[in-house]
């Protein structure tokens, strides 16, 4: 398995436009927005080779909305890019690191993703991301 770079930082927010405006003040430009199923609106702001990914829950139920209500806006996850997600998951399973939820699964922007058990990363939610 080879992690090539940080693909994106996922930030859970309640105000997508307001958060995007703040990052625009830093000089980042909004690349695109996307609806992810019925659960999230996502805005992508590139910063070099890494994206800032703003995630706004669309429903009041569900883990994202519950986390936002409990913690307020926060960095939800860090995503690392891999070339072959299925091979990476197999290698990690051999090291005792398992995914959480369905894996692999479709992600935003045509990617294929898997989230890893945060207990293995000091409580940090880690995503592996394979580009189309």
C-alpha positions in Angstrom: 0.0 0.0 0.0 1.2 3.4 -0.9 -0.4 6.6 0.5 0.5 9.3 -2.1 -0.7 12.4 -0.3 -3.5 14.0 1.8 -6.4 14.1 -0.6 -8.7 16.3 1.5 -9.7 17.5 5.0 -13.4 17.0 5.7 -14.9 19.8 7.8 -18.4 19.3 9.2 -20.3 22.7 9.1 -23.8 24.0 9.7 -23.5 26.9 7.2 -21.9 25.8 3.9 -21.9 29.3 2.3 -20.6 31.0 5.4 -17.8 28.6 5.8 -16.9 28.8 2.1 -16.8 32.6 2.4 -14.3 32.3 5.3 -12.0 30.1 3.2 -12.4 32.4 0.2 -11.0 35.2 2.5 -7.9 33.1 2.8 -7.6 33.1 -1.0 -9.1 29.7 -1.6 -11.6 29.4 -4.5 -14.7 27.3 -4.5 -14.2 24.6 -7.2 -17.6 22.9 -7.0 -20.5 21.8 -4.9 -22.1 18.4 -4.9 -25.0 16.7 -3.2 -24.0 13.4 -1.7 -27.1 11.2 -1.6 -29.8 12.6 0.7 -27.3 13.2 3.5 -24.8 15.9 2.7 -24.1 19.0 0.6 -20.4 19.2 -0.1 -18.2 22.2 -1.2 -14.7 21.7 -2.5 -12.0 24.3 -2.1 -8.6 23.3 -3.5 -5.5 24.3 -1.6 -2.5 23.1 -3.6 -2.9 19.4 -4.1 -5.3 19.0 -1.2 -9.0 20.0 -1.0 -10.8 21.5 1.9 -14.1 19.6 1.8 -17.0 21.3 3.6 -19.8 19.0 4.6 -23.2 20.2 5.6 -25.8 17.7 6.8 -29.2 17.9 5.0 -31.2 16.0 7.6 -31.5 16.4 11.3 -31.1 12.6 11.9 -28.0 10.6 11.2 -24.4 10.5 12.5 -23.2 13.7 10.7 -26.1 15.9 12.1 -25.7 14.3 15.5 -22.0 15.0 15.6 -22.5 18.6 14.4 -25.2 19.2 17.1 -22.9 17.7 19.8 -19.6 19.2 18.8 -20.4 22.2 16.6 -18.3 22.6 13.4 -15.1 20.6 13.4 -12.6 18.7 11.3 -14.4 15.4 10.9 -11.8 13.4 9.0 -8.6 13.4 7.1 -8.5 11.5 3.7 -5.4 9.9 2.3 -5.1 9.1 -1.4 -4.3 5.6 -2.4 -3.9 4.1 -5.9 -5.6 0.8 -5.2 -8.2 0.9 -2.4 -9.1 -2.7 -2.4 -5.5 -3.8 -2.1 -4.9 -1.2 0.7 -7.9 -2.5 2.6 -6.6 -6.1 2.3 -3.2 -5.1 3.5 -4.6 -3.1 6.4 -6.9 -6.1 7.4 -3.7 -8.1 7.7 -2.5 -5.5 10.2 -5.7 -5.7 12.2 -7.1 -2.4 10.9 -10.7 -2.7 9.7 -13.0 -0.3 7.9 -16.1 1.1 9.5 -19.4 1.0 7.5 -19.6 -0.2 3.9 -16.2 -0.4 2.3 -15.3 0.3 -0.4 -18.1 2.5 -1.4 -18.8 5.4 -3.8 -17.6 8.8 -2.6 -18.0 12.3 -3.7 -16.6 13.4 -7.1 -16.6 9.8 -8.5 -14.1 8.6 -5.9 -14.1 5.2 -4.2 -13.7 5.5 -0.4 -13.4 3.7 2.9 -13.4 5.0 6.4 -11.1 3.3 8.9 -11.7 2.5 12.6 -10.8 5.7 14.5 -9.7 3.7 17.5 -6.6 2.7 15.6 -5.7 6.3 14.9 -5.9 8.0 18.3 -9.6 8.7 17.8 -9.1 10.4 14.4 -11.5 9.3 11.6 -9.3 8.4 8.6 -10.6 8.0 5.1 -8.8 6.3 2.2 -9.7 7.7 -1.2 -9.1 6.3 -4.7 -9.6 8.8 -7.6 -11.6 7.6 -10.6 
